[in-house]
Amino acid sequence: MKPFLYLCTIKLKTTNIMKAKKTVNISDLIDYANIMLALPTSDFVTFGYKDGIISMLEKILHEAKAYKGFMFMNNDDCKINTFGHVSRKYFK
């Protein structure tokens, strides 16, 4: 007797799930990011931590067409890949 291979097609029922939309005040978001970016270095506040805040904030501001630039906290300490480069303040 030869073994038979049965192929089954399983059709899963999918439902459209409506995701809730939230609105965030851009000015409040910039204020919070500026507070976090002004913090001194520590075990918690690292270069990567601040770089992540910058990446997320700039993405949101550009998508919302609300980007108005930034300034370094210390223009004498703003070389790329340094802690001074990620210590900045965004404009509203």
Beta strands, then each sheet from edge to edge (+ up, - down):
strand 1: 70-72
strand 2: 88-90
sheet 1: 1+ 2-
end
